[in-house]
């Protein structure tokens, strides 16, 4: 017999009892399960037949109560509905999409994840915006809490005008958060975004009204050529002003801030004004006092300015005569017409409006005066509370030049930089003059060579001027000595 066959036969003989045992165990288990099932069915039948109905009902009630205690209760939800009438009017409160419905749409457009939505609506003109299709929903997280938004289409109560709405759903325990913090947060966020993205306007006065044009000046604090520390201090002051509404209210002062920009012509005063407007996203109101004859007209103009605006009066030293304010007030400055007198505009009138009526008719306003000659200004204009920060716009320094070179030619270093830095330390040249030299060529080497040559000529002219002045001073000193000698001689003769 083959040894392998013999081994297989032995193994089969040994495995047969084990298989038989497994089959026997399975049969016993099936029998036991059938018996248990039969007993259960029998017990339930006997319970229905033998136990009283009230006892069975009580047992069921106790079991349901136990399940209610052991299982978590369903979370109660709240839904806030924000409706809009497709005809352009809100169903409640009037207005158009600039109301709460429009604000929520603008807010959700910034929160939509296009990869997580099954359907999206793409709209808008030059600025594309995303929104939910009717029937879709999305989740927004605020302070760690989930808020669910759904877009719903429906009909108004009249049944003939199509409406659409946004439904905000949240757990009932977060109702106060939704109404007191989340919805106001949406409104504040959209207001800030609209303020930041709107096209700025520059308004000029014509008679007693303002006429605006779009403000396109590209100046920013990044491109402004001025001392970096001074630039940073201005930005910090503006930021502090914006955050101090409650502070101004508490101390009883109007929420306004005054800046006096002074320095030689061409040092960037107008560019700084534009940079402030672009930074704050405030409209500019350029007040030409030569076109304002009477204080009543000035009052009308200033009261016509909205909040979050900048009043600019350029060359304030040229707007009024050098006579004192008292002389102005005592002069014959009344115009009689239409049966009443009109007071001609004076510096005193301007300051009274800035401190009094105008300052209390609005809030969050900036007033900027510019001048080339600070020493010519009336002291009343310089006192604290009117011009809170005096900003000197000086000649081009090395840091200012590096900013200009970066703006014009996108460079931070060059072989001519050391010479230019040395020349700038010894001459007085305005940022406007340096900018003009840099604009003369698109070739950076040629442009910087032009700047260096310009500064050399300035240095040469300055040394010649100093030499001439020195000779004049020496000549004057010699002439004075000759006069003294002659006087002494005359005295001896006498």
C-alpha positions in Angstrom: 0.0 0.0 0.0 1.2 3.5 -0.9 2.4 5.2 2.3 0.8 8.5 1.4 -2.6 6.8 0.8 -2.3 5.1 4.2 -1.6 8.4 5.9 -4.6 10.0 4.3 -6.8 7.1 5.4 -5.6 7.5 9.0 -6.3 11.3 9.0 -9.8 10.7 7.6 -10.5 8.2 10.3 -9.4 10.6 13.0 -11.4 13.6 11.6 -14.7 11.7 11.3 -15.5 11.7 15.1 -14.8 15.5 15.2 -17.2 16.2 12.3 -19.8 14.0 13.9 -19.5 16.0 17.2 -19.9 19.3 15.4 -23.0 18.1 13.6 -24.4 16.8 16.9 -23.7 20.2 18.7 -25.4 22.1 15.9 -28.5 20.0 16.2 -28.6 20.5 19.9 -28.3 24.3 19.5 -31.1 24.4 16.9 -33.3 22.4 19.2 -32.5 24.6 22.2 -33.3 27.8 20.1 -36.6 26.2 19.0 -37.5 25.3 22.5 -36.7 28.8 23.8 -38.8 30.4 21.0 -41.6 28.1 21.8 -41.4 29.0 25.5 -41.4 32.7 24.7 -44.4 32.5 22.5 -46.1 30.4 25.1 -45.2 32.8 27.9 -46.5 35.8 25.9 -49.8 34.0 25.1 -50.2 33.0 28.8 -49.5 36.6 29.8 -52.2 37.9 27.5 -54.6 35.3 28.8 -53.8 35.3 32.5 -52.4 38.8 33.4 -54.9 41.7 33.8 -55.0 44.3 31.0 -54.2 47.2 33.3 -51.0 45.4 34.5 -49.8 44.9 30.9 -50.4 48.5 30.1 -48.5 49.6 33.2 -45.6 47.4 32.3 -45.5 48.9 28.8 -45.6 52.4 30.2 -42.8 51.6 32.6 -40.7 50.2 29.7 -41.3 53.3 27.6 -40.4 55.6 30.5 -37.2 53.6 31.0 -36.3 53.9 27.3 -37.0 57.7 27.4 -34.6 58.1 30.3 -31.9 56.0 28.8 -32.2 57.4 25.2 -31.2 61.0 24.5 -34.1 63.3 23.7 -34.3 64.9 20.3 -32.7 68.4 20.0 -35.2 71.2 19.6 -34.6 73.4 16.6 -35.4 77.0 15.7 -35.8 78.5 12.2 -35.4 82.2 11.4 -37.0 83.2 8.0 -35.7 86.2 6.0 -37.9 87.0 3.1 -37.6 89.0 -0.1 -40.2 89.9 -2.6 -39.0 89.3 -6.1 -40.7 92.6 -7.2 -37.9 94.4 -5.4 -39.5 95.1 -2.0 -39.0 93.2 1.2 -42.1 91.5 2.5 -41.4 93.2 5.9 -40.0 96.6 6.6 -39.7 97.8 3.0 -36.5 98.5 1.1 -34.7 96.6 -1.5 -31.9 94.0 -1.6 -29.8 96.5 0.4 -31.7 95.3 3.4 -31.1 92.2 5.6 -31.8 89.7 2.8 -29.2 91.3 0.5 -26.7 91.5 3.3 -27.1 87.8 4.1 -26.8 87.0 0.4 -23.5 88.9 0.2 -22.2 87.3 3.4 -23.1 83.8 2.3 -21.4 84.3 -1.1 -18.1 84.6 0.8 -18.8 81.4 2.8 -19.9 79.1 0.0 -17.6 76.2 -0.7 -18.1 75.5 -4.4 -16.6 72.0 -4.0 -19.2 71.0 -1.4 -22.4 72.2 -3.2 -24.3 70.1 -5.6 -25.8 73.1 -7.5 -24.7 76.7 -7.5 -26.0 79.9 -9.0 -23.3 82.2 -10.6 -24.3 85.8 -11.0 -23.2 89.4 -10.9 -21.5 91.7 -13.4 -17.8 92.3 -13.4 -17.6 90.8 -9.9 -18.9 87.2 -10.0 -20.8 86.0 -7.0 -22.0 82.6 -5.9 -25.4 81.8 -4.3 -27.5 78.7 -3.4 -30.1 77.4 -5.8 -33.6 77.0 -4.3 -33.8 73.8 -2.2 -30.1 73.7 -1.4 -28.6 74.4 2.0 -25.2 75.1 3.5 -23.6 75.3 7.0 -21.8 78.3 8.5 -19.8 78.1 11.8 -19.8 81.0 14.1 -18.1 80.9 17.5 -18.0 77.1 17.3 -21.8 76.8 16.7 -23.2 75.5 13.4 -25.9 77.5 11.6 -27.7 76.1 8.6 -28.9 78.2 5.8 -31.4 77.1 3.2 -32.7 78.9 0.1 -36.5 78.5 -0.3 -38.8 79.6 -3.1 -42.5 80.3 -2.4 -45.4 82.7 -2.8 -46.6 85.7 -0.9 -49.8 85.8 1.1 -51.6 87.3 -1.9 -50.5 84.3 -4.0 -49.7 86.3 -7.1 -46.2 87.5 -6.4 -43.3 85.2 -6.3 -41.1 85.4 -3.2 -37.9 83.8 -2.1 -36.5 83.5 1.4 -33.4 82.4 3.3 -34.1 80.2 6.3 -31.6 80.1 9.2 -31.9 76.9 11.4 -30.1 76.3 14.7 -30.4 74.6 18.0 -33.0 76.3 20.3 -30.3 76.8 23.0 -28.4 79.1 20.6 -31.4 81.5 19.9 -29.9 84.4 21.8 -26.6 84.0 20.0 -28.3 83.9 16.6 -30.3 87.1 17.2 -27.9 89.1 19.3 -24.5 88.2 17.9 -24.6 86.2 14.7 -27.0 88.3 12.6 -25.4 91.6 13.8 -22.0 90.0 12.9 -23.3 89.4 9.3 -24.5 93.0 9.0 -21.2 94.5 10.3 -19.1 92.2 8.0 -21.1 93.2 4.9 -21.0 96.9 5.8 -17.2 96.8 6.2 -16.9 94.9 2.9 -19.0 97.4 1.1 -17.1 100.3 2.6 -13.8 98.6 1.5 -14.9 97.7 -2.0 -16.8 100.8 -3.0 -15.5 103.3 -5.5 -14.3 106.4 -3.7 -15.5 109.9 -4.6 -13.9 113.3 -4.5 -16.4 116.1 -4.0 -15.8 119.8 -4.8 -18.0 122.6 -3.8 -20.0 124.7 -6.2 -22.1 127.3 -4.5 -23.7 125.6 -1.5 -23.6 122.1 -2.8 -21.1 119.3 -3.5 -20.4 117.7 -6.9 -18.5 114.4 -6.9 -16.2 112.6 -9.3 -14.6 109.2 -9.0 -11.4 109.1 -7.0 -8.7 107.2 -8.9 -5.6 108.4 -7.0 -3.5 105.2 -6.5 -1.4 106.5 -3.6 -1.2 104.2 -0.6 1.0 104.0 2.5 3.1 101.3 0.8 3.9 103.6 -2.1 4.2 106.9 -0.1 7.7 108.2 -0.1 8.2 109.4 3.5 10.0 108.5 6.7 8.9 105.0 7.7 8.6 105.8 11.4 6.4 108.8 10.6 4.3 106.8 8.2 3.8 104.1 10.8 2.8 106.7 13.4 0.1 108.1 11.1 -1.3 104.6 10.4 -1.4 103.8 14.1 -3.2 107.1 14.9 -5.8 106.4 12.2 -6.4 102.9 13.5 -6.7 104.2 17.1 -9.2 106.8 15.9 -11.5 104.3 14.2 -11.7 102.1 17.3 -12.5 104.9 19.8 -16.2 105.7 19.2 -17.2 104.7 22.7 -14.2 106.6 24.1 -15.2 109.9 22.4 -18.7 109.5 23.6 -17.6 108.9 27.2 -15.4 112.0 27.3 -18.0 114.1 25.6 -16.1 115.0 22.4 -17.2 114.8 18.8 -15.8 111.8 17.0 -13.4 113.7 14.7 -9.7 114.0 14.1 -7.7 116.9 12.7 -4.4 116.7 10.8 -2.2 119.6 9.7 0.2 118.7 6.9 3.0 121.3 6.4 6.2 121.4 4.5 7.8 122.7 1.3 5.9 122.3 -2.0 6.4 118.9 -3.7 6.9 116.9 -0.5 3.9 114.7 -0.9 1.1 116.4 1.1 -1.6 115.7 -1.5 -0.3 112.1 -1.9 -0.7 111.6 1.8 -4.3 112.9 1.7 -5.0 110.4 -1.0 -3.3 107.6 0.9 -5.4 108.3 4.0 -8.6 108.2 1.9 -7.6 104.9 0.3 -6.7 103.5 3.7 -9.9 104.5 5.5 -12.1 104.1 2.4 -13.6 107.5 3.2 -14.8 109.9 0.5 -12.9 113.2 0.1 -14.5 116.7 0.3 -12.1 119.2 -1.1 -13.3 122.6 0.2 -12.3 125.6 -1.9 -12.9 128.5 0.4 -12.4 131.0 -2.5 -15.8 129.8 -3.8 -17.5 130.3 -0.4 -18.6 133.9 0.3 -20.7 133.6 3.4 -20.7 131.7 6.6 -24.2 130.5 5.9 -23.0 128.8 2.7 -20.1 127.2 4.6 -22.6 125.9 7.2 -24.7 124.3 4.4 -21.7 122.6 2.9 -20.4 121.2 6.1 -23.8 120.0 7.2 -24.1 118.3 3.8 -21.1 116.0 4.5 -22.0 112.4 5.6 -20.3 110.3 8.2 -17.0 108.6 7.4 -15.7 111.4 5.2 -12.6 113.6 5.0 -12.7 117.4 4.7 -9.7 118.9 3.0 -8.7 122.5 3.0 -5.5 123.0 1.0 -3.2 126.0 1.4 -5.1 127.2 4.4 -2.6 130.0 4.9 -3.7 131.5 1.6 -7.4 131.4 2.4 -7.5 134.3 4.8 -5.8 137.6 5.0 -3.0 138.2 7.6 -5.2 140.6 9.6 -6.3 139.3 13.0 -9.6 137.6 13.5 -10.7 140.4 15.7 -10.1 142.9 12.9 -12.1 140.6 10.6 -15.0 140.5 13.0 -14.9 144.3 13.5 -14.8 145.1 9.8 -17.8 145.8 7.7 -18.4 142.2 6.6 -22.2 142.2 6.3 -24.0 141.9 3.0 -27.5 143.2 3.0 -29.9 141.6 0.6 -33.3 140.0 0.6 -34.1 141.8 3.8 -31.4 140.3 6.0 -27.7 140.5 6.6 -25.2 137.8 5.6 -21.9 137.5 7.3 -18.9 137.0 5.0 -16.8 134.0 5.7 -13.9 134.5 8.2 -11.3 132.3 9.8 -13.3 132.7 13.0 -16.4 131.5 11.2 -14.6 128.4 9.8 -13.2 127.5 13.2 -16.5 127.9 14.9 -18.2 125.6 12.5 -15.4 123.0 12.8 -15.6 123.1 16.6 -19.3 123.5 17.0 -22.2 122.8 14.7 -20.4 120.8 12.1 -18.6 118.6 14.6 -21.8 117.6 16.3 -23.9 117.0 13.2 -22.0 113.8 12.3 -19.3 111.4 13.4 -16.2 109.6 12.3 -14.9 112.5 10.3 -11.4 113.6 9.4 -10.4 117.2 8.7 -7.0 117.9 7.0 -5.5 121.4 6.5 -2.4 121.7 4.3 0.1 124.6 4.2 3.5 125.3 2.8 4.2 127.8 5.5 3.2 126.8 9.0 4.6 130.0 10.5 2.0 132.1 8.6 -1.0 130.4 10.2 -3.1 132.0 12.9 -2.3 130.6 16.3 -6.0 129.8 16.8 -5.8 127.2 14.0 -2.9 125.4 15.7 -4.3 125.0 19.2 -5.0 121.4 20.5 -8.4 120.0 19.7 -8.4 121.5 16.2 -5.3 120.1 14.6 -4.6 117.0 16.7 -1.5 115.9 14.8 1.0 118.1 13.0 2.8 116.2 10.2 5.9 117.7 8.7 6.4 116.6 5.1 10.1 117.1 4.6 12.7 116.8 1.8 13.6 113.4 0.2 15.5 111.2 2.6 17.3 108.0 1.9 14.3 105.8 2.9 12.0 107.9 0.8 14.3 107.5 -2.2 14.3 103.7 -1.8 10.5 103.7 -1.8 10.5 105.8 -5.0 13.1 103.5 -6.7 11.0 100.4 -5.8 7.9 102.1 -7.1 9.4 103.2 -10.4 11.8 100.4 -11.2 11.1 97.5 -8.8 14.6 97.5 -7.4 16.0 97.5 -3.8 19.7 97.9 -4.6 22.0 99.2 -7.3 25.6 100.2 -7.8 24.7 103.9 -7.7 22.8 103.7 -4.4 25.8 104.5 -2.1 26.6 107.7 -4.1 22.9 108.7 -4.2 22.6 108.2 -0.5 25.6 110.4 0.2 24.4 113.1 -2.1 20.9 113.1 -0.5 22.4 113.7 2.9 23.9 117.0 1.7 21.2 118.5 -0.5 17.6 119.6 -0.2 15.5 117.9 -2.9 11.8 117.0 -2.8 10.3 113.6 -3.5 8.5 115.1 -6.5 11.8 116.2 -8.1 13.4 112.7 -7.6 10.3 111.1 -9.0 10.5 113.3 -12.1 14.1 112.1 -12.7 13.2 108.5 -12.3 10.4 108.9 -14.8 12.7 110.1 -17.6 13.8 106.6 -18.6 12.5 103.0 -18.3 16.0 101.8 -18.2 17.0 101.6 -14.5 20.7 102.4 -15.1 19.8 105.5 -17.2 17.2 106.6 -14.7 19.5 106.3 -11.7 22.3 108.0 -13.5 19.9 110.8 -14.2 19.1 111.1 -10.5 22.8 111.0 -9.5 23.6 113.8 -12.1 20.6 115.8 -10.9 21.9 115.6 -7.3 25.4 116.4 -8.3 24.2 119.6 -10.0 22.1 120.4 -6.9 25.2 119.9 -4.7 27.3 122.1 -7.0 24.7 124.9 -7.0 24.4 124.7 -3.3 28.2 125.0 -2.8 28.3 127.9 -5.2 25.5 129.6 -3.3 27.3 129.0 0.0 30.4 130.5 -1.5 28.6 133.6 -2.8 26.9 134.0 0.6 30.2 133.6 2.3 31.8 136.3 0.1 28.8 138.6 0.7 29.1 138.0 4.4 32.9 138.8 4.3 32.2 141.8 2.2 29.6 143.0 4.6 31.9 142.4 7.5 34.8 144.3 5.8 32.5 147.2 5.0 31.3 147.3 8.5 34.9 147.3 9.8 35.7 150.2 7.4 32.7 152.2 8.7 33.9 151.6 12.3 37.4 152.6 11.4 36.1 155.8 9.7 33.9 156.6 12.8 37.0 156.1 15.0 39.0 158.4 12.8 36.4 161.1 12.8 36.2 160.8 16.5 40.0 161.4 16.8 39.8 164.4 14.6 37.1 165.9 16.7 
